[in-house]
Amino acid sequence: MNAIWNPQRLSIYPKIVFTFLIVVIPVFAVSLIINQSAAGNMREEIRGAMQSNVHFYLSSFQAEMNRIEALQREYLFDDDFQKISNMAHFMPVLDRTNAFLRIEKKLELLKNSNLYVNEASVDVPLIGKIIHSTRYDETPMPREKVDALSRKTRSPLIRWDDRLYLSSAYPESDDDEVAPVFLIAVELSERQINDSLDQIAGMEGSGAALLADDGSWIVDGGAKSGLDEALAAELPSFAYDSSGRGQAKIKLEGTSYLITYERSQALGAILLLYYPERQILNPLNVYKVLMWVLSAFSLAVIVGFSYWLYRIIHRPLRQLVRAFRRVEHGDLGVNVHYRKFDEFRYLYNQFNTMVNRLRVLIHEVYEQQIRNQRAELKQLQSQINPHFLYNSFYALYRMAKAEDLGNVVKMTQHLSKYYHFLTRTGMDEVSLEKEIDHAKSYVEIQMIRFQGQIEVIWQAVPEDCKTIAVPRMILQPLIENAFQYGLEERKDNGRLHIVFEREKDCLIIDIEDNGNNLTDRKLSELKSLMLTEDFTETTGIINVHKRLRLRFGESGGLCLARGDSGGLRVTLHIPYRKEG
């Protein structure tokens, strides 16, 4: 037994394991108990708050809908509505015109009296017109729409043509075959409903949804993709208490959501509020005091453990680190000695062997590394392939077929400049001004293809930066990426902004698009590829990043982020060296 526990004979590994077990097990046990208790309390508090939010919003929303219905019922028996719908052809022109104006004002009052109203109108089949709050249509409302809006349903909210309506018909009838004399239709603003639903969530990853209790329509308040379908699918399994409320939990894409819901019998709708369960369990502020006590205890244990660890491990490690630092500064004549017989003796011997081998191989390895870097740079440049060649020639073919000779001339000129830049020289670097000219040729080709759907804004380049030597083809691949993945699917209002700024000893180039296809997951994947060193991707963004790193070292390269307009922002960092 004495031999086993002798510090001189016991190896370092069981010492470390034994010490960590003493520290970690009690801390882990106490933390587990605290977190379990806090999680339960926090979950109940959040559920109570969710129920209050749902009830308050649903009551407010129902009150607003009741106000709209009350105005509609008042207008059903209004003299102007009755006369226009029954006696319009017998009224004098002046009286009919004045009646139209009064009806428009009443509809405008209905529209402006409620935040959720997008438009108010009345369909009068007798005169074949639809009167709106500020105008009227000469064509009557389609019969299918009239039937849908005048049909009595369990919910006063009716979905038609992807729009949500509150409607009232005169006279009210249970016979669907009887056409109404006139129909008051109020189109609700789903944007305002969405905004108000977003406001009641109040937590990242949370949201709210208003949906029919039969699942026929849903206003999701910006729910994440797939969640609204999951909510609608769960409707039949929802359980309600006597007040029409309930709670449930669903799991989507590995994330658990706590759901609080309440049914409105008057609206025939259900309001749901959901929070990601993981987000709820994070802030355990109730237990801060207890965690401080636990932290103080852990600190005391760590201090004692660190001192003991210093005695048995830190001293030999410190000597080894000093030797490594000497090697780091170029001293390859260092040798270290260790008298004891534990694992450090093996490390010291291997360190001495390594230094001896480094002295033999250093020159050969250094020269080989430089040759490899140059070869890799050449390979990366040669792999840049303008894959839009087919699209450009196809666009040229279509313009020629349409006899659009002006654009044919422009396209061929820009294609000529584009490929002349690629083939005229084998130089690794060009001036920034020439690189920008090449990128502009590519942009002009794309602008012809997209025919005004995309706006490209070039900010002026600082005069003293135009002669900076940069690797060839660092701007065009990034602009191509913006067109291909950010702007190609936009039908209009596409925008690409290219900014040049000088910051001390570095030139900053920002390339930002307003594409709407960039997801957080894709952005995270791109950033991960930028951080790794052993990647094999050699095109596009990664290609440019690696070439800038090879050329300028750690001070050069790319940074990726989401831009102010929602698209991808690529920032190039080019160390500035003033020519001459």
MIPA-559719 format. One record per residue (C-alpha): residue in three letters; x, y, z; residue number from 0. Coordinates in steps of 0.25 Angstrom, whole numbers. Each point is the difference from the previous one (the first is absolute). Layout:
MIPA-559719
PT	ALA	X	Y	Z	NUM
...
END
This chain:
MIPA-559719
PT	MET	0	0	0	0
PT	ASN	11	10	3	1
PT	ALA	6	-3	-13	2
PT	ILE	-13	3	-7	3
PT	TRP	-2	14	7	4
PT	ASN	14	5	0	5
PT	PRO	0	13	-8	6
PT	GLN	13	-4	-6	7
PT	ARG	-5	-13	-6	8
PT	LEU	-14	4	-4	9
PT	SER	-2	4	-14	10
PT	ILE	-6	13	-4	11
PT	TYR	-13	-5	-6	12
PT	PRO	-6	-6	12	13
PT	LYS	3	12	8	14
PT	ILE	-7	9	-10	15
PT	VAL	-12	-9	-1	16
PT	PHE	-2	-2	15	17
PT	THR	1	15	3	18
PT	PHE	-10	4	-11	19
PT	LEU	-10	-11	6	20
PT	ILE	1	7	13	21
PT	VAL	-3	14	-6	22
PT	VAL	-10	-4	-11	23
PT	ILE	-9	-10	7	24
PT	PRO	-6	9	11	25
PT	VAL	-1	12	-9	26
PT	PHE	-7	-8	-10	27
PT	ALA	-10	-6	10	28
PT	VAL	-3	14	6	29
PT	SER	-1	6	-14	30
PT	LEU	-10	-11	-5	31
PT	ILE	-9	2	12	32
PT	ILE	0	15	-1	33
PT	ASN	-3	0	-15	34
PT	GLN	-11	-10	0	35
PT	SER	-7	7	11	36
PT	ALA	2	14	-7	37
PT	ALA	-4	-6	-13	38
PT	GLY	-14	-5	5	39
PT	ASN	-2	14	7	40
PT	MET	4	8	-12	41
PT	ARG	-9	-9	-9	42
PT	GLU	-12	3	9	43
PT	GLU	2	15	0	44
PT	ILE	2	1	-15	45
PT	ARG	-13	-8	-2	46
PT	GLY	-8	9	9	47
PT	ALA	6	12	-7	48
PT	MET	-3	-6	-14	49
PT	GLN	-15	-3	4	50
PT	SER	-1	14	5	51
PT	ASN	5	6	-13	52
PT	VAL	-8	-9	-9	53
PT	HIS	-13	3	8	54
PT	PHE	3	15	-1	55
PT	TYR	3	0	-14	56
PT	LEU	-12	-8	-4	57
PT	SER	-9	8	8	58
PT	SER	5	13	-7	59
PT	PHE	-1	-6	-13	60
PT	GLN	-14	-5	2	61
PT	ALA	-4	13	5	62
PT	GLU	5	7	-13	63
PT	MET	-7	-10	-9	64
PT	ASN	-13	2	8	65
PT	ARG	2	15	-3	66
PT	ILE	1	-2	-15	67
PT	GLU	-12	-9	1	68
PT	ALA	-8	10	7	69
PT	LEU	3	11	-10	70
PT	GLN	-4	-10	-11	71
PT	ARG	-13	-3	6	72
PT	GLU	-3	15	2	73
PT	TYR	3	2	-15	74
PT	LEU	-9	-12	-4	75
PT	PHE	-12	9	4	76
PT	ASP	6	14	-4	77
PT	ASP	-9	8	-9	78
PT	ASP	11	3	-11	79
PT	PHE	4	-15	-1	80
PT	GLN	-15	-4	-1	81
PT	LYS	-3	11	-10	82
PT	ILE	12	-3	-9	83
PT	SER	-3	-15	0	84
PT	ASN	-15	0	-2	85
PT	MET	-3	14	-7	86
PT	ALA	13	4	-7	87
PT	HIS	-7	1	-14	88
PT	PHE	-11	8	5	89
PT	MET	8	11	7	90
PT	PRO	4	13	-6	91
PT	VAL	14	0	-4	92
PT	LEU	4	11	10	93
PT	ASP	-6	-8	11	94
PT	ARG	6	-13	-4	95
PT	THR	14	7	-1	96
PT	ASN	-1	5	14	97
PT	ALA	-5	-13	5	98
PT	PHE	13	-6	-6	99
PT	LEU	9	10	6	100
PT	ARG	-7	-2	14	101
PT	ILE	2	-15	-1	102
PT	GLU	15	2	-4	103
PT	LYS	1	8	13	104
PT	LYS	-6	-10	8	105
PT	LEU	8	-11	-6	106
PT	GLU	13	9	3	107
PT	LEU	-5	2	14	108
PT	LEU	-1	-16	1	109
PT	LYS	14	-1	-6	110
PT	ASN	7	10	9	111
PT	SER	-8	-4	13	112
PT	ASN	8	-13	1	113
PT	LEU	15	-3	-1	114
PT	TYR	-3	-14	-6	115
PT	VAL	-9	5	-11	116
PT	ASN	7	1	-14	117
PT	GLU	-11	3	-9	118
PT	ALA	-16	2	2	119
PT	SER	-9	-2	-12	120
PT	VAL	-15	-2	-4	121
PT	ASP	-4	-8	-12	122
PT	VAL	-14	5	-6	123
PT	PRO	-5	-10	-10	124
PT	LEU	-11	10	-4	125
PT	ILE	10	10	-6	126
PT	GLY	11	-10	-3	127
PT	LYS	10	7	8	128
PT	ILE	9	-2	12	129
PT	ILE	2	13	8	130
PT	HIS	13	1	8	131
PT	SER	4	10	11	132
PT	THR	7	9	-11	133
PT	ARG	-5	-5	-13	134
PT	TYR	-10	-10	-7	135
PT	ASP	2	-11	-10	136
PT	GLU	-9	-1	-12	137
PT	THR	-1	-15	0	138
PT	PRO	-8	-7	11	139
PT	MET	6	-10	9	140
PT	PRO	2	-14	-6	141
PT	ARG	-12	-10	4	142
PT	GLU	10	-10	7	143
PT	LYS	5	11	9	144
PT	VAL	-14	5	3	145
PT	ASP	-4	-14	4	146
PT	ALA	12	-3	8	147
PT	LEU	-1	13	8	148
PT	SER	-15	0	2	149
PT	ARG	-1	-15	4	150
PT	LYS	-2	-2	15	151
PT	THR	12	-7	7	152
PT	ARG	4	-3	14	153
PT	SER	11	10	-1	154
PT	PRO	-3	15	-5	155
PT	LEU	14	0	-5	156
PT	ILE	0	-5	-14	157
PT	ARG	12	-4	-9	158
PT	TRP	-1	4	-15	159
PT	ASP	10	1	-10	160
PT	ASP	11	0	11	161
PT	ARG	-6	11	7	162
PT	LEU	-8	1	13	163
PT	TYR	-14	7	0	164
PT	LEU	-11	4	10	165
PT	SER	-13	1	-8	166
PT	SER	-15	3	2	167
PT	ALA	-11	-2	-11	168
PT	TYR	-13	6	-1	169
PT	PRO	-10	-6	2	170
PT	GLU	6	-11	8	171
PT	SER	-5	-14	-5	172
PT	ASP	2	-14	3	173
PT	ASP	-2	-4	-15	174
PT	ASP	13	0	-7	175
PT	GLU	-8	2	-13	176
PT	VAL	-5	13	3	177
PT	ALA	9	12	-4	178
PT	PRO	2	11	9	179
PT	VAL	-5	14	-3	180
PT	PHE	13	6	4	181
PT	LEU	13	-6	7	182
PT	ILE	9	8	9	183
PT	ALA	14	-7	0	184
PT	VAL	11	5	9	185
PT	GLU	14	-6	-4	186
PT	LEU	9	-1	13	187
PT	SER	14	4	-1	188
PT	GLU	8	-13	3	189
PT	ARG	13	8	0	190
PT	GLN	-5	7	13	191
PT	ILE	-5	-13	6	192
PT	ASN	14	-6	-3	193
PT	ASP	6	12	7	194
PT	SER	-8	0	12	195
PT	LEU	2	-15	1	196
PT	ASP	15	2	0	197
PT	GLN	-1	10	11	198
PT	ILE	-6	-10	10	199
PT	ALA	11	-10	-2	200
PT	GLY	11	8	6	201
PT	MET	11	-10	-1	202
PT	GLU	10	-5	-10	203
PT	GLY	-6	-12	-7	204
PT	SER	-14	2	5	205
PT	GLY	-12	3	-8	206
PT	ALA	-15	1	0	207
PT	ALA	-11	-5	-10	208
PT	LEU	-15	2	-2	209
PT	LEU	-7	-11	-7	210
PT	ALA	-14	-5	-3	211
PT	ASP	-4	-11	10	212
PT	ASP	-3	-9	-12	213
PT	GLY	14	3	-6	214
PT	SER	-5	7	-13	215
PT	TRP	9	12	1	216
PT	ILE	11	5	9	217
PT	VAL	7	13	2	218
PT	ASP	14	-4	5	219
PT	GLY	6	13	5	220
PT	GLY	14	-4	-7	221
PT	ALA	1	-14	5	222
PT	LYS	12	-8	-4	223
PT	SER	-1	-9	-12	224
PT	GLY	-8	-12	3	225
PT	LEU	-5	4	13	226
PT	ASP	-14	5	-4	227
PT	GLU	-3	-13	-7	228
PT	ALA	4	-7	12	229
PT	LEU	-9	8	9	230
PT	ALA	-12	-2	-10	231
PT	ALA	3	-15	0	232
PT	GLU	0	0	16	233
PT	LEU	-14	7	1	234
PT	PRO	-9	-13	1	235
PT	SER	9	-4	12	236
PT	PHE	-2	13	8	237
PT	ALA	-7	-2	13	238
PT	TYR	-8	12	6	239
PT	ASP	-4	4	14	240
PT	SER	-13	6	3	241
PT	SER	5	14	-4	242
PT	GLY	4	-5	-13	243
PT	ARG	15	0	3	244
PT	GLY	11	-10	0	245
PT	GLN	15	-3	-1	246
PT	ALA	8	-11	-8	247
PT	LYS	14	-3	-5	248
PT	ILE	4	-3	-14	249
PT	LYS	14	-3	-6	250
PT	LEU	5	5	-13	251
PT	GLU	13	-2	-7	252
PT	GLY	6	-4	14	253
PT	THR	-5	12	7	254
PT	SER	-11	-2	11	255
PT	TYR	-11	11	1	256
PT	LEU	-9	4	11	257
PT	ILE	-13	4	-5	258
PT	THR	-11	8	7	259
PT	TYR	-14	1	-8	260
PT	GLU	-14	6	2	261
PT	ARG	-12	-2	-8	262
PT	SER	-10	11	-3	263
PT	GLN	-14	-5	-3	264
PT	ALA	-4	13	-5	265
PT	LEU	11	1	-11	266
PT	GLY	0	-15	-2	267
PT	ALA	16	1	1	268
PT	ILE	11	-4	9	269
PT	LEU	12	8	4	270
PT	LEU	13	-7	3	271
PT	LEU	12	5	7	272
PT	TYR	13	-9	-1	273
PT	TYR	14	1	7	274
PT	PRO	12	-8	-3	275
PT	GLU	1	-8	13	276
PT	ARG	16	1	0	277
PT	GLN	-1	15	-1	278
PT	ILE	-9	0	13	279
PT	LEU	9	-8	8	280
PT	ASN	12	8	-2	281
PT	PRO	-2	12	9	282
PT	LEU	0	-5	14	283
PT	ASN	2	13	7	284
PT	VAL	-8	-5	12	285
PT	TYR	11	-8	4	286
PT	LYS	12	10	-1	287
PT	VAL	3	1	15	288
PT	LEU	1	-15	1	289
PT	MET	9	-1	-12	290
PT	TRP	9	11	5	291
PT	VAL	1	-9	13	292
PT	LEU	3	-12	-9	293
PT	SER	10	8	-8	294
PT	ALA	8	5	13	295
PT	PHE	1	-14	5	296
PT	SER	5	-5	-14	297
PT	LEU	10	11	0	298
PT	ALA	5	-4	13	299
PT	VAL	1	-14	-5	300
PT	ILE	7	4	-13	301
PT	VAL	10	9	8	302
PT	GLY	4	-12	8	303
PT	PHE	0	-10	-11	304
PT	SER	9	10	-9	305
PT	TYR	10	1	11	306
PT	TRP	2	-15	1	307
PT	LEU	0	-1	-15	308
PT	TYR	10	11	-1	309
PT	ARG	9	-8	9	310
PT	ILE	0	-13	-8	311
PT	ILE	-3	5	-15	312
PT	HIS	2	15	-2	313
PT	ARG	15	0	3	314
PT	PRO	5	-10	-10	315
PT	LEU	-10	6	-10	316
PT	ARG	5	14	2	317
PT	GLN	14	-5	-3	318
PT	LEU	-5	-7	-12	319
PT	VAL	-8	13	-5	320
PT	ARG	13	8	2	321
PT	ALA	7	-10	-9	322
PT	PHE	-11	1	-10	323
PT	ARG	1	15	0	324
PT	ARG	15	0	-3	325
PT	VAL	-3	-9	-12	326
PT	GLU	-11	9	-4	327
PT	HIS	10	12	-1	328
PT	GLY	10	-9	-8	329
PT	ASP	9	-6	10	330
PT	LEU	1	-14	-4	331
PT	GLY	12	-3	9	332
PT	VAL	-9	-2	12	333
PT	ASN	0	-13	8	334
PT	VAL	-8	-3	13	335
PT	HIS	3	-10	11	336
PT	TYR	-10	-7	10	337
PT	ARG	5	-9	11	338
PT	LYS	-13	-6	5	339
PT	PHE	-7	-13	-7	340
PT	ASP	-14	5	-3	341
PT	GLU	-7	3	-13	342
PT	PHE	8	14	-1	343
PT	ARG	13	-8	-2	344
PT	TYR	-5	-6	-13	345
PT	LEU	-5	14	-4	346
PT	TYR	13	6	2	347
PT	ASN	7	-10	-7	348
PT	GLN	-9	1	-12	349
PT	PHE	2	15	0	350
PT	ASN	15	-1	-1	351
PT	THR	-2	-10	-12	352
PT	MET	-9	9	-6	353
PT	VAL	9	12	1	354
PT	ASN	11	-8	-6	355
PT	ARG	-8	-4	-12	356
PT	LEU	-5	14	-2	357
PT	ARG	15	5	-2	358
PT	VAL	1	-10	-11	359
PT	LEU	-13	2	-7	360
PT	ILE	-3	15	2	361
PT	HIS	6	5	-13	362
PT	GLU	-5	-10	-9	363
PT	VAL	-14	1	6	364
PT	TYR	0	15	-1	365
PT	GLU	3	0	-14	366
PT	GLN	-10	-11	-3	367
PT	GLN	-11	8	7	368
PT	ILE	3	13	-9	369
PT	ARG	0	-9	-13	370
PT	ASN	-14	-6	5	371
PT	GLN	-6	13	2	372
PT	ARG	4	6	-13	373
PT	ALA	-6	-13	-7	374
PT	GLU	-12	1	8	375
PT	LEU	-3	14	-4	376
PT	LYS	2	-3	-15	377
PT	GLN	-9	-12	2	378
PT	LEU	-11	9	6	379
PT	GLN	1	10	-10	380
PT	SER	-1	-10	-12	381
PT	GLN	-13	-6	7	382
PT	ILE	-8	13	-2	383
PT	ASN	-9	-4	-11	384
PT	PRO	-10	10	-5	385
PT	HIS	-12	-9	0	386
PT	PHE	-10	10	-4	387
PT	LEU	6	-1	-14	388
PT	TYR	-12	-9	-5	389
PT	ASN	-10	10	6	390
PT	SER	7	12	-7	391
PT	PHE	0	-7	-13	392
PT	TYR	-14	-4	1	393
PT	ALA	-4	14	4	394
PT	LEU	8	4	-13	395
PT	TYR	-8	-10	-8	396
PT	ARG	-13	5	5	397
PT	MET	4	15	-3	398
PT	ALA	5	-3	-14	399
PT	LYS	-13	-8	-3	400
PT	ALA	-8	12	5	401
PT	GLU	9	9	-9	402
PT	ASP	3	8	13	403
PT	LEU	13	4	-7	404
PT	GLY	3	11	10	405
PT	ASN	1	-10	12	406
PT	VAL	7	-10	-9	407
PT	VAL	11	10	-2	408
PT	LYS	1	4	15	409
PT	MET	0	-15	4	410
PT	THR	11	-4	-10	411
PT	GLN	9	12	4	412
PT	HIS	-1	-3	15	413
PT	LEU	2	-15	-3	414
PT	SER	13	4	-8	415
PT	LYS	5	8	11	416
PT	TYR	-3	-10	10	417
PT	TYR	7	-12	-7	418
PT	HIS	11	10	-4	419
PT	PHE	3	2	15	420
PT	LEU	0	-15	3	421
PT	THR	10	-4	-12	422
PT	ARG	9	12	-3	423
PT	THR	10	-2	11	424
PT	GLY	5	-11	10	425
PT	MET	3	10	11	426
PT	ASP	-4	-4	14	427
PT	GLU	-4	14	4	428
PT	VAL	-6	13	-7	429
PT	SER	-3	14	5	430
PT	LEU	-13	2	7	431
PT	GLU	-5	9	-11	432
PT	LYS	1	-11	-10	433
PT	GLU	-6	-10	9	434
PT	ILE	-12	9	2	435
PT	ASP	-1	3	-15	436
PT	HIS	-1	-15	-2	437
PT	ALA	-11	-2	10	438
PT	LYS	-8	11	-6	439
PT	SER	1	-7	-14	440
PT	TYR	-6	-12	7	441
PT	VAL	-11	9	7	442
PT	GLU	-4	6	-13	443
PT	ILE	-2	-14	-7	444
PT	GLN	-9	-4	12	445
PT	MET	-7	14	-1	446
PT	ILE	-4	-3	-14	447
PT	ARG	-4	-14	3	448
PT	PHE	-9	5	12	449
PT	GLN	-6	12	-8	450
PT	GLY	-1	10	11	451
PT	GLN	-4	-9	11	452
PT	ILE	12	2	8	453
PT	GLU	7	13	4	454
PT	VAL	15	0	2	455
PT	ILE	6	12	8	456
PT	TRP	15	2	-1	457
PT	GLN	6	9	10	458
PT	ALA	13	8	-4	459
PT	VAL	13	-6	2	460
PT	PRO	10	9	8	461
PT	GLU	10	5	-10	462
PT	ASP	12	-5	8	463
PT	CYS	-5	-14	0	464
PT	LYS	-2	-2	-15	465
PT	THR	14	-5	-2	466
PT	ILE	0	-10	11	467
PT	ALA	5	-13	-5	468
PT	VAL	-10	-11	3	469
PT	PRO	-2	-15	-4	470
PT	ARG	-8	-1	-13	471
PT	MET	-15	-4	0	472
PT	ILE	-3	4	15	473
PT	LEU	-12	9	-3	474
PT	GLN	-7	-7	-12	475
PT	PRO	-2	-14	8	476
PT	LEU	-7	8	12	477
PT	ILE	-9	8	-9	478
PT	GLU	-3	-13	-8	479
PT	ASN	-4	-7	13	480
PT	ALA	-9	12	3	481
PT	PHE	-7	-1	-13	482
PT	GLN	-1	-15	0	483
PT	TYR	-5	-3	14	484
PT	GLY	-5	14	5	485
PT	LEU	-7	7	-12	486
PT	GLU	-3	-10	-11	487
PT	GLU	-13	-4	6	488
PT	ARG	-5	15	3	489
PT	LYS	-10	5	-10	490
PT	ASP	3	14	2	491
PT	ASN	6	10	10	492
PT	GLY	13	-8	0	493
PT	ARG	12	9	6	494
PT	LEU	15	-3	0	495
PT	HIS	9	10	8	496
PT	ILE	15	1	-2	497
PT	VAL	7	9	10	498
PT	PHE	15	3	1	499
PT	GLU	6	6	13	500
PT	ARG	14	3	5	501
PT	GLU	2	-3	15	502
PT	LYS	14	3	4	503
PT	ASP	9	-11	-6	504
PT	CYS	-11	-8	-6	505
PT	LEU	-10	1	-12	506
PT	ILE	-14	-4	3	507
PT	ILE	-9	-5	-11	508
PT	ASP	-15	-3	3	509
PT	ILE	-8	-8	-10	510
PT	GLU	-15	0	5	511
PT	ASP	-12	-5	-6	512
PT	ASN	-15	0	4	513
PT	GLY	-3	-14	-4	514
PT	ASN	-10	-8	9	515
PT	ASN	5	-14	-1	516
PT	LEU	11	1	10	517
PT	THR	-4	-8	12	518
PT	ASP	7	0	14	519
PT	ARG	4	-15	-2	520
PT	LYS	7	3	-14	521
PT	LEU	7	12	6	522
PT	SER	5	-8	12	523
PT	GLU	5	-11	-10	524
PT	LEU	8	11	-8	525
PT	LYS	6	5	12	526
PT	SER	4	-13	5	527
PT	LEU	7	-3	-14	528
PT	MET	7	13	1	529
PT	LEU	6	-4	14	530
PT	THR	5	-13	-4	531
PT	GLU	14	-2	-6	532
PT	ASP	-1	-14	-6	533
PT	PHE	-12	3	-10	534
PT	THR	0	-5	-14	535
PT	GLU	-10	10	-6	536
PT	THR	8	9	-10	537
PT	THR	-11	8	-7	538
PT	GLY	-8	13	3	539
PT	ILE	1	6	14	540
PT	ILE	9	-11	6	541
PT	ASN	9	2	-12	542
PT	VAL	2	15	2	543
PT	HIS	2	-2	15	544
PT	LYS	11	-10	-2	545
PT	ARG	7	8	-10	546
PT	LEU	0	13	8	547
PT	ARG	5	-8	12	548
PT	LEU	11	-6	-9	549
PT	ARG	4	14	-5	550
PT	PHE	-1	8	12	551
PT	GLY	0	-9	12	552
PT	GLU	-9	1	12	553
PT	SER	-3	15	-2	554
PT	GLY	-7	-3	-13	555
PT	GLY	-12	-8	-4	556
PT	LEU	-16	1	1	557
PT	CYS	-10	2	10	558
PT	LEU	-15	-4	-2	559
PT	ALA	-12	6	7	560
PT	ARG	-15	2	-2	561
PT	GLY	-1	14	-6	562
PT	ASP	-10	11	4	563
PT	SER	-9	-3	-12	564
PT	GLY	-1	-15	4	565
PT	GLY	10	-6	-11	566
PT	LEU	14	-4	1	567
PT	ARG	11	10	3	568
PT	VAL	15	-4	-4	569
PT	THR	11	8	6	570
PT	LEU	14	0	-7	571
PT	HIS	12	4	9	572
PT	ILE	12	4	-9	573
PT	PRO	12	5	7	574
PT	TYR	4	13	-6	575
PT	ARG	14	3	-5	576
PT	LYS	1	13	-8	577
PT	GLU	7	-2	-13	578
PT	GLY	13	9	-1	579
END
